[in-house]
Amino acid sequence: MSELIALADVSYQYPKTEHVALKKLTMKIERGEWLTVLGRNGSGKSTFGRLLNGLLRPTSGEVFVEGLSTGEEDAIWTIRQKVGMVFQNPDHQFVATTVRDDLAFGLENIGLDRTEMERRIEKYAALIGIERFLEMEPHRLSGGQKQRAAIAGIMAMEPEIIVFDEATSMLDPLGRKEVLATMSMLHQRGSTIISITHDMEEALLASRLLLLAGGEKLAEGTPEQVFANAELVRQAGLRVPFAVEMQQQLEKRGLSFHTACLREEELITELWRLSSTK
């Protein structure tokens, strides 16, 4: 993997307020990784996402995307083509009367000819599994279907990085499952994924976590490394994954585990192992 995004001592303060949403954050994001940014409301995680494609500009410090600074006006158009964003509310992401026309809207804005537009629409509708929705009005889709259509629209722009800003938070369990499966598929195909969430199921899919609280970095590392310090996660106002919580409770009752369990299936396997050794 190679460096794709770099943040150098980045802070952001919202205009006309004293609220500093992000404080002196320095880090790198590698090509092809899945970074999940965790934090409760007000932690700075959505500000982080918006800084990556220039929707917000740092108050101090710099954000670089493949060497281009978001502080340079001439670079913003290129950066926004490299960094696509999927937002929380799918209803706010549609501008056309059909899904097909909505996918075409963004492609028209970057000047593609009709043949290339149609090729990309068909390709990414098939990839995301929304072909049967192309002629439908977006408001007739379920929440999960709307988000998948929004993802197809972003993918049709062929960005190198996709930022999912609380993209599953307004969905029912089925819709969340559909979108998480789509995110996993895109990552397996080589996309760089940045997900912003407080959902632990989503966090466990990541290769790396960034834990924020009050605009500051509390922890950074693999899910195994971050959730090993469950108390720090709780201090950030979040619940640890169910398997981590359960393992800790069982250990307090005298059970001795050989490995740390993040997922329920890992916990079940370890409990079976313990029961078979008695």
Secondary structure, DSSP 8 states (H G I E B T S, - for coil): --EEEEEEEEEEE-TTS--EEEEEEEEEEETT-EEEEE--TTSSHHHHHHHHTTSS--SEEEEEETTEETT-GGGHHHHHHHEEEE-S-GGGG--SSSHHHHHHHHHHHTT--HHHHHHHHHHHHHHHT-GGGTTS-GGGS-HHHHHHHHHHHHHHT--SEEEEESTTTTS-HHHHHHHHHHHHHHHHTT-EEEEEES-HHHHTT-SEEEEEETTEEEEEE-HHHHHTSHHHHHHTT----HHHHHHHHHHHTT---SS---SHHHHHHHHHHHHHT-
